[in-house]
Amino acid sequence: MKTISENINRTRFKNSFSKILTGSVVASRRLPVMEASSGLPGPVVWLTACSHGDEVGGIVVIQEIFKLLRRLPLFCGKLKAFPIMNPIGFENVSRSIPFSKEDLNRSFPGSSGGSLAERIAHVVFTGIMQSDTSLVLDLHNDWKRSIPYTLLDPHPGESHESAFSQVEEISRWVGFPVISEQMDSSADYSFKKTLSYSLLSRDIPALTLELGESYVVNERNVVYGVNAIWQVLHRLGMVDEHSDQVSYPLPKIAQNNVLKYSDLPYASTSGIFRFLIKPGDRVRANQPVGKIYDAFGRSIETVRATADGIVLGHTDYSVTFPGKPLVAFGLK
């Protein structure tokens, strides 16, 4: 393996755009594309972010990774990125695509002749599929109060065992709690049209990293995100370690377990929810996690954890109604 000094002048950086549509004033809407190339054979890793326009933290993580590569360049392979996949939502601070009210991350693999979201998804998906891709890390942000975690998609079937086994292993390199998306009779199967699952079902290893809160840049979570991705690149043999490595303080319950995602129980009454927990807390089965109060300040419902686990995050606002998710858990 080459030393840093031998590779310092070999890493090449490229910024470009991929056209997605033309606006009403005939101006092009484009997706920014970033690339760092070592000039040597090796893994091709993609970083993607901001499929939801209000999730800005992942954009900054990608920017910081590429800045770090100017100090500690690639030994081999390429790192490529779509830092803003939903530029229209980003400009409007909107989770969806404002023009069509579509969720881009429920539109993959997309279609060149489909809806607006499907056309954008098609540009992203095609770019990744044509790059001899080894791994995709799709960066997201969760509720305003949430902790970083790695989301592992459901198994896409025996014919894709190799790709799934790879992401299972890589999920442990990240250093965040690993949370498994559950697929059962009551599940929302729209996850099958996410970027990560669509890639995984085509034998491309892909993971979703939830990097804490949306809307604003949480600098601490940026540090955790950068170091988690750098650790993955290091384990792939693409980069050297760096001295500023800061590991996420992984809760003990998550150190040797893949936890199950759950946002149950939902509220059964309307009122004001007052939290008894915070993101990152360990909880026990039947432990009260919050109470709902009526307009007169009377406690009318106690919400309890359904099993042992950790709190991943909680609702952005305390006004409740029947059927509203209140707390997200990683359950043992």
C-alpha positions, -999 to +999 in steps of 0.1 A: +000+000+000+013+034-009+021+060+018+003+093+021+032+112+007+032+089-024-005+095-029-008+132-020-006+143-056-026+114-070-060+122-056-080+142-081-112+161-073-140+169-097-173+188-092-200+187-118-237+188-123-263+163-136-293+179-153-327+169-140-353+193-155-358+227-171-376+255-152-403+278-164-377+304-174-357+278-194-331+276-166-317+241-159-323+224-125-292+204-118-279+179-092-244+187-079-220+157-082-187+154-063-158+130-070-124+122-056-103+097-075-071+081-064-061+070-099-057+035-086-081+005-088-102+000-057-137+003-042-162+029-056-182+044-027-211+068-031-224+092-005-259+106-010-278+131+010-308+155+011-334+133-007-356+151+019-350+188+015-352+197+052-324+172+061-293+194+057-268+177+081-258+150+056-248+177+030-223+191+055-210+157+064-202+151+027-186+185+024-164+178+054-154+143+041-141+158+008-123+186+027-106+159+048-095+140+017-074+170+007-053+163+038-055+126+039-060+115+003-073+083-011-050+053-013-072+036-039-106+037-056-130+066-059-154+084-036-184+100-053-214+119-040-248+134-047-248+159-018-282+174-026-306+150-044-337+171-038-325+207-047-361+220-051-370+207-016-338+220-002-345+255-015-379+254+000-369+237+033-394+210+023-392+172+030-410+165-003-406+179-038-428+211-035-439+210-072-454+175-070-456+168-032-437+136-038-413+119-014-381+114-035-370+086-012-401+066-020-396+070-058-366+047-066-353+033-089-372+059-108-382+063-144-370+085-172-406+090-183-423+089-149-434+116-124-410+144-114-397+125-083-392+093-105-373+113-131-349+127-105-346+093-088-338+078-122-309+103-127-294+094-093-300+057-096-286+054-131-255+074-121-248+050-092-256+018-112-232+028-140-203+034-117-193-002-108-204+008-073-191-011-042-211+006-015-236+034-010-241+053+022-274+073+021-273+101+047-305+113+064-316+133+094-344+123+117-367+142+142-353+174+157-344+155+189-328+123+178-295+104+180-274+090+151-281+054+141-276+030+112-308+017+096-305-018+081-331-026+055-351-059+056-335-088+038-343-085+001-343-123-005-319-152-009-307-142-043-292-110-028-275-127+002-240-115-007-250-078-008-270-081+025-242-099+043-218-071+032-240-044+046-246-063+078-208-064+084-203-027+073-231-016+096-209-026+125-180-006+113-201+026+114-201+026+152-238+038+156-266+017+171-277-007+143-315-006+139-333-032+117-363-021+097-391-046+104-412-062+077-444-078+089-481-079+081-487-043+093-455-028+078-455+001+053-440-015+023-431+019+007-396+013+020-391-009-010-389+023-031-362+039-009-327+044-025-310+019-001-335-010-006-337-004-043-299-007-046-298-037-022-323-056-042-300-051-072-270-065-054-254-031-045-246-029-008-264+002+006-270+015+041-290+044+055-273+065+082-296+087+103-274+115+116-295+132+142-318+161+138-331+178+107-335+214+097-303+227+113-267+216+113-258+200+146-220+202+146-215+174+171-235+151+148-215+162+118-183+151+137-199+117+144-210+114+108-177+123+093-158+099+116-183+071+110-179+073+072-141+077+075-140+046+096-158+027+068-135+041+041-105+030+063-118-005+068-122-007+030-085+002+026-092+035+009-078+060+035-055+062+065-068+068+100-068+104+112-058+118+145-091+136+152-112+104+152-141+108+176-163+077+181-199+079+190-206+068+226-224+036+217-250+026+244-242-008+260-274-024+248-265-016+212-229-028+214-235-064+204-271-063+193-291-054+162-321-036+176-356-035+161-371-002+150-405+007+166-425+039+170-452+021+190-473+028+210-491+057+193-511+082+213-547+072+219-560+106+230-556+142+222-537+166+244-502+178+253-474+152+255-448+157+282-416+136+279-401+115+307-372+104+285-347+119+261-329+106+230-302+081+238-319+069+271-321+033+280-357+021+286-372-010+301-404-028+291-435-010+305-414+020+316-434+053+313-418+075+286-443+103+287-477+115+298-505+132+279-524+160+297-557+176+288-565+214+286-569+216+324-535+200+331-550+166+341-530+135+332-552+114+309-527+089+294-494+074+303-473+061+273-450+032+281-422+014+263-433-020+249-399-037+254-363-031+266-343-008+243-331+028+237-348+060+227-338+070+191-358+102+191-391+118+197-418+138+180-410+174+170-441+189+188-461+179+219-496+184+206-511+149+203-540+132+186-551+096+184-527+075+163-498+100+164-463+085+168-446+100+198-413+082+204-390+061+182-372+032+198-345+006+191-358-024+209-339-055+219 
